[in-house]
C-alpha cells in the first residue's frame, strides 16, 4: 500500500532530523504506555 512506502522512502519535504525526532517521540510514547500498564 501507499502507507508502507512512506516508511521505506521518507517524503523529501521531511528533513532527516524531523524523521529522527518523530521516531524518538514514538519510542518515548510507547515506553510511557508500557510503564502505565506495568503499574
PAMAR-28308 format. One record per atom (N, C-alpha, C): residue number from 1; residue in three letters; atom name; x, z, y. Coordinates in steps of 0.001 Angstrom, whole numbers. Layout:
// residues N
<atom><resi>NUM</resi><resn>Ala</resn><name>CA</name><c1>X</c1><c3>Z</c3><c2>Y</c2></atom>
...
END
This chain:
// residues 39
<atom><resi>1</resi><resn>Unk</resn><name>N</name><c1>810</c1><c3>0</c3><c2>-1210</c2></atom>
<atom><resi>1</resi><resn>Unk</resn><name>CA</name><c1>0</c1><c3>0</c3><c2>0</c2></atom>
<atom><resi>1</resi><resn>Unk</resn><name>C</name><c1>844</c1><c3>0</c3><c2>1261</c2></atom>
<atom><resi>2</resi><resn>Unk</resn><name>N</name><c1>209</c1><c3>-173</c3><c2>2416</c2></atom>
<atom><resi>2</resi><resn>Unk</resn><name>CA</name><c1>958</c1><c3>-215</c3><c2>3668</c2></atom>
<atom><resi>2</resi><resn>Unk</resn><name>C</name><c1>1490</c1><c3>1167</c3><c2>4032</c2></atom>
<atom><resi>3</resi><resn>Unk</resn><name>N</name><c1>820</c1><c3>2208</c3><c2>3574</c2></atom>
<atom><resi>3</resi><resn>Unk</resn><name>CA</name><c1>1251</c1><c3>3571</c3><c2>3899</c2></atom>
<atom><resi>3</resi><resn>Unk</resn><name>C</name><c1>2602</c1><c3>3874</c3><c2>3267</c2></atom>
<atom><resi>4</resi><resn>Unk</resn><name>N</name><c1>2812</c1><c3>3408</c3><c2>2037</c2></atom>
<atom><resi>4</resi><resn>Unk</resn><name>CA</name><c1>4075</c1><c3>3687</c3><c2>1355</c2></atom>
<atom><resi>4</resi><resn>Unk</resn><name>C</name><c1>5251</c1><c3>3046</c3><c2>2093</c2></atom>
<atom><resi>5</resi><resn>Unk</resn><name>N</name><c1>5049</c1><c3>1824</c3><c2>2597</c2></atom>
<atom><resi>5</resi><resn>Unk</resn><name>CA</name><c1>6150</c1><c3>1097</c3><c2>3222</c2></atom>
<atom><resi>5</resi><resn>Unk</resn><name>C</name><c1>6670</c1><c3>1831</c3><c2>4454</c2></atom>
<atom><resi>6</resi><resn>Unk</resn><name>N</name><c1>5831</c1><c3>2676</c3><c2>5060</c2></atom>
<atom><resi>6</resi><resn>Unk</resn><name>CA</name><c1>6280</c1><c3>3428</c3><c2>6230</c2></atom>
<atom><resi>6</resi><resn>Unk</resn><name>C</name><c1>7437</c1><c3>4347</c3><c2>5883</c2></atom>
<atom><resi>7</resi><resn>Unk</resn><name>N</name><c1>7441</c1><c3>4859</c3><c2>4655</c2></atom>
<atom><resi>7</resi><resn>Unk</resn><name>CA</name><c1>8494</c1><c3>5797</c3><c2>4261</c2></atom>
<atom><resi>7</resi><resn>Unk</resn><name>C</name><c1>9802</c1><c3>5058</c3><c2>3994</c2></atom>
<atom><resi>8</resi><resn>Unk</resn><name>N</name><c1>9750</c1><c3>3939</c3><c2>3285</c2></atom>
<atom><resi>8</resi><resn>Unk</resn><name>CA</name><c1>10973</c1><c3>3207</c3><c2>2963</c2></atom>
<atom><resi>8</resi><resn>Unk</resn><name>C</name><c1>11538</c1><c3>2516</c3><c2>4203</c2></atom>
<atom><resi>9</resi><resn>Unk</resn><name>N</name><c1>10658</c1><c3>2032</c3><c2>5095</c2></atom>
<atom><resi>9</resi><resn>Unk</resn><name>CA</name><c1>11110</c1><c3>1383</c3><c2>6320</c2></atom>
<atom><resi>9</resi><resn>Unk</resn><name>C</name><c1>10442</c1><c3>2044</c3><c2>7515</c2></atom>
<atom><resi>10</resi><resn>Unk</resn><name>N</name><c1>11108</c1><c3>3010</c3><c2>8150</c2></atom>
<atom><resi>10</resi><resn>Unk</resn><name>CA</name><c1>10525</c1><c3>3641</c3><c2>9336</c2></atom>
<atom><resi>10</resi><resn>Unk</resn><name>C</name><c1>10304</c1><c3>2603</c3><c2>10432</c2></atom>
<atom><resi>11</resi><resn>Unk</resn><name>N</name><c1>9237</c1><c3>2701</c3><c2>11161</c2></atom>
<atom><resi>11</resi><resn>Unk</resn><name>CA</name><c1>8958</c1><c3>1733</c3><c2>12209</c2></atom>
<atom><resi>11</resi><resn>Unk</resn><name>C</name><c1>10061</c1><c3>1765</c3><c2>13263</c2></atom>
<atom><resi>12</resi><resn>Unk</resn><name>N</name><c1>10370</c1><c3>611</c3><c2>13832</c2></atom>
<atom><resi>12</resi><resn>Unk</resn><name>CA</name><c1>11513</c1><c3>507</c3><c2>14738</c2></atom>
<atom><resi>12</resi><resn>Unk</resn><name>C</name><c1>11318</c1><c3>1350</c3><c2>16000</c2></atom>
<atom><resi>13</resi><resn>Unk</resn><name>N</name><c1>10068</c1><c3>1611</c3><c2>16396</c2></atom>
<atom><resi>13</resi><resn>Unk</resn><name>CA</name><c1>9860</c1><c3>2380</c3><c2>17629</c2></atom>
<atom><resi>13</resi><resn>Unk</resn><name>C</name><c1>10158</c1><c3>3864</c3><c2>17417</c2></atom>
<atom><resi>14</resi><resn>Unk</resn><name>N</name><c1>10262</c1><c3>4277</c3><c2>16161</c2></atom>
<atom><resi>14</resi><resn>Unk</resn><name>CA</name><c1>10613</c1><c3>5672</c3><c2>15884</c2></atom>
<atom><resi>14</resi><resn>Unk</resn><name>C</name><c1>12127</c1><c3>5804</c3><c2>15820</c2></atom>
<atom><resi>15</resi><resn>Unk</resn><name>N</name><c1>12683</c1><c3>6657</c3><c2>16663</c2></atom>
<atom><resi>15</resi><resn>Unk</resn><name>CA</name><c1>14131</c1><c3>6874</c3><c2>16602</c2></atom>
<atom><resi>15</resi><resn>Unk</resn><name>C</name><c1>14477</c1><c3>7708</c3><c2>15379</c2></atom>
<atom><resi>16</resi><resn>Unk</resn><name>N</name><c1>15719</c1><c3>7623</c3><c2>14943</c2></atom>
<atom><resi>16</resi><resn>Unk</resn><name>CA</name><c1>16142</c1><c3>8350</c3><c2>13746</c2></atom>
<atom><resi>16</resi><resn>Unk</resn><name>C</name><c1>15993</c1><c3>9851</c3><c2>13952</c2></atom>
<atom><resi>17</resi><resn>Unk</resn><name>N</name><c1>16288</c1><c3>10309</c3><c2>15170</c2></atom>
<atom><resi>17</resi><resn>Unk</resn><name>CA</name><c1>16178</c1><c3>11743</c3><c2>15452</c2></atom>
<atom><resi>17</resi><resn>Unk</resn><name>C</name><c1>14738</c1><c3>12218</c3><c2>15276</c2></atom>
<atom><resi>18</resi><resn>Unk</resn><name>N</name><c1>13792</c1><c3>11437</c3><c2>15785</c2></atom>
<atom><resi>18</resi><resn>Unk</resn><name>CA</name><c1>12385</c1><c3>11816</c3><c2>15649</c2></atom>
<atom><resi>18</resi><resn>Unk</resn><name>C</name><c1>11999</c1><c3>11863</c3><c2>14183</c2></atom>
<atom><resi>19</resi><resn>Unk</resn><name>N</name><c1>12518</c1><c3>10896</c3><c2>13425</c2></atom>
<atom><resi>19</resi><resn>Unk</resn><name>CA</name><c1>12226</c1><c3>10848</c3><c2>11991</c2></atom>
<atom><resi>19</resi><resn>Unk</resn><name>C</name><c1>12710</c1><c3>12123</c3><c2>11313</c2></atom>
<atom><resi>20</resi><resn>Unk</resn><name>N</name><c1>13960</c1><c3>12503</c3><c2>11616</c2></atom>
<atom><resi>20</resi><resn>Unk</resn><name>CA</name><c1>14527</c1><c3>13710</c3><c2>11002</c2></atom>
<atom><resi>20</resi><resn>Unk</resn><name>C</name><c1>13758</c1><c3>14938</c3><c2>11452</c2></atom>
<atom><resi>21</resi><resn>Unk</resn><name>N</name><c1>13404</c1><c3>14977</c3><c2>12731</c2></atom>
<atom><resi>21</resi><resn>Unk</resn><name>CA</name><c1>12693</c1><c3>16133</c3><c2>13280</c2></atom>
<atom><resi>21</resi><resn>Unk</resn><name>C</name><c1>11350</c1><c3>16324</c3><c2>12581</c2></atom>
<atom><resi>22</resi><resn>Unk</resn><name>N</name><c1>10606</c1><c3>15235</c3><c2>12398</c2></atom>
<atom><resi>22</resi><resn>Unk</resn><name>CA</name><c1>9299</c1><c3>15351</c3><c2>11744</c2></atom>
<atom><resi>22</resi><resn>Unk</resn><name>C</name><c1>9468</c1><c3>15791</c3><c2>10296</c2></atom>
<atom><resi>23</resi><resn>Unk</resn><name>N</name><c1>10509</c1><c3>15302</c3><c2>9633</c2></atom>
<atom><resi>23</resi><resn>Unk</resn><name>CA</name><c1>10768</c1><c3>15718</c3><c2>8250</c2></atom>
<atom><resi>23</resi><resn>Unk</resn><name>C</name><c1>11073</c1><c3>17209</c3><c2>8201</c2></atom>
<atom><resi>24</resi><resn>Unk</resn><name>N</name><c1>11881</c1><c3>17666</c3><c2>9151</c2></atom>
<atom><resi>24</resi><resn>Unk</resn><name>CA</name><c1>12249</c1><c3>19081</c3><c2>9176</c2></atom>
<atom><resi>24</resi><resn>Unk</resn><name>C</name><c1>11010</c1><c3>19946</c3><c2>9417</c2></atom>
<atom><resi>25</resi><resn>Unk</resn><name>N</name><c1>10162</c1><c3>19497</c3><c2>10338</c2></atom>
<atom><resi>25</resi><resn>Unk</resn><name>CA</name><c1>8940</c1><c3>20260</c3><c2>10615</c2></atom>
<atom><resi>25</resi><resn>Unk</resn><name>C</name><c1>8057</c1><c3>20326</c3><c2>9378</c2></atom>
<atom><resi>26</resi><resn>Unk</resn><name>N</name><c1>7949</c1><c3>19207</c3><c2>8680</c2></atom>
<atom><resi>26</resi><resn>Unk</resn><name>CA</name><c1>7117</c1><c3>19167</c3><c2>7470</c2></atom>
<atom><resi>26</resi><resn>Unk</resn><name>C</name><c1>7635</c1><c3>20157</c3><c2>6440</c2></atom>
<atom><resi>27</resi><resn>Unk</resn><name>N</name><c1>8959</c1><c3>20204</c3><c2>6273</c2></atom>
<atom><resi>27</resi><resn>Unk</resn><name>CA</name><c1>9536</c1><c3>21150</c3><c2>5308</c2></atom>
<atom><resi>27</resi><resn>Unk</resn><name>C</name><c1>9249</c1><c3>22576</c3><c2>5736</c2></atom>
<atom><resi>28</resi><resn>Unk</resn><name>N</name><c1>9397</c1><c3>22842</c3><c2>7025</c2></atom>
<atom><resi>28</resi><resn>Unk</resn><name>CA</name><c1>9131</c1><c3>24193</c3><c2>7536</c2></atom>
<atom><resi>28</resi><resn>Unk</resn><name>C</name><c1>7679</c1><c3>24578</c3><c2>7280</c2></atom>
<atom><resi>29</resi><resn>Unk</resn><name>N</name><c1>6776</c1><c3>23618</c3><c2>7546</c2></atom>
<atom><resi>29</resi><resn>Unk</resn><name>CA</name><c1>5353</c1><c3>23899</c3><c2>7362</c2></atom>
<atom><resi>29</resi><resn>Unk</resn><name>C</name><c1>5049</c1><c3>24220</c3><c2>5900</c2></atom>
<atom><resi>30</resi><resn>Unk</resn><name>N</name><c1>5651</c1><c3>23454</c3><c2>4994</c2></atom>
<atom><resi>30</resi><resn>Unk</resn><name>CA</name><c1>5428</c1><c3>23702</c3><c2>3571</c2></atom>
<atom><resi>30</resi><resn>Unk</resn><name>C</name><c1>5978</c1><c3>25063</c3><c2>3174</c2></atom>
<atom><resi>31</resi><resn>Unk</resn><name>N</name><c1>7143</c1><c3>25409</c3><c2>3700</c2></atom>
<atom><resi>31</resi><resn>Unk</resn><name>CA</name><c1>7746</c1><c3>26705</c3><c2>3374</c2></atom>
<atom><resi>31</resi><resn>Unk</resn><name>C</name><c1>6843</c1><c3>27833</c3><c2>3859</c2></atom>
<atom><resi>32</resi><resn>Unk</resn><name>N</name><c1>6283</c1><c3>27666</c3><c2>5049</c2></atom>
<atom><resi>32</resi><resn>Unk</resn><name>CA</name><c1>5397</c1><c3>28697</c3><c2>5587</c2></atom>
<atom><resi>32</resi><resn>Unk</resn><name>C</name><c1>4164</c1><c3>28863</c3><c2>4705</c2></atom>
<atom><resi>33</resi><resn>Unk</resn><name>N</name><c1>3579</c1><c3>27756</c3><c2>4282</c2></atom>
<atom><resi>33</resi><resn>Unk</resn><name>CA</name><c1>2376</c1><c3>27846</c3><c2>3446</c2></atom>
<atom><resi>33</resi><resn>Unk</resn><name>C</name><c1>2706</c1><c3>28497</c3><c2>2111</c2></atom>
<atom><resi>34</resi><resn>Unk</resn><name>N</name><c1>3912</c1><c3>28239</c3><c2>1595</c2></atom>
<atom><resi>34</resi><resn>Unk</resn><name>CA</name><c1>4316</c1><c3>28882</c3><c2>334</c2></atom>
<atom><resi>34</resi><resn>Unk</resn><name>C</name><c1>4421</c1><c3>30387</c3><c2>535</c2></atom>
<atom><resi>35</resi><resn>Unk</resn><name>N</name><c1>4981</c1><c3>30797</c3><c2>1681</c2></atom>
<atom><resi>35</resi><resn>Unk</resn><name>CA</name><c1>5094</c1><c3>32228</c3><c2>1973</c2></atom>
<atom><resi>35</resi><resn>Unk</resn><name>C</name><c1>3704</c1><c3>32853</c3><c2>2046</c2></atom>
<atom><resi>36</resi><resn>Unk</resn><name>N</name><c1>2782</c1><c3>32154</c3><c2>2689</c2></atom>
<atom><resi>36</resi><resn>Unk</resn><name>CA</name><c1>1417</c1><c3>32668</c3><c2>2811</c2></atom>
<atom><resi>36</resi><resn>Unk</resn><name>C</name><c1>807</c1><c3>32880</c3><c2>1428</c2></atom>
<atom><resi>37</resi><resn>Unk</resn><name>N</name><c1>1030</c1><c3>31914</c3><c2>538</c2></atom>
<atom><resi>37</resi><resn>Unk</resn><name>CA</name><c1>461</c1><c3>32031</c3><c2>-811</c2></atom>
<atom><resi>37</resi><resn>Unk</resn><name>C</name><c1>1111</c1><c3>33180</c3><c2>-1572</c2></atom>
<atom><resi>38</resi><resn>Unk</resn><name>N</name><c1>2413</c1><c3>33380</c3><c2>-1330</c2></atom>
<atom><resi>38</resi><resn>Unk</resn><name>CA</name><c1>3155</c1><c3>34393</c3><c2>-2093</c2></atom>
<atom><resi>38</resi><resn>Unk</resn><name>C</name><c1>2673</c1><c3>35802</c3><c2>-1759</c2></atom>
<atom><resi>39</resi><resn>Unk</resn><name>N</name><c1>2140</c1><c3>35987</c3><c2>-541</c2></atom>
<atom><resi>39</resi><resn>Unk</resn><name>CA</name><c1>1713</c1><c3>37326</c3><c2>-161</c2></atom>
<atom><resi>39</resi><resn>Unk</resn><name>C</name><c1>519</c1><c3>37773</c3><c2>-969</c2></atom>
END
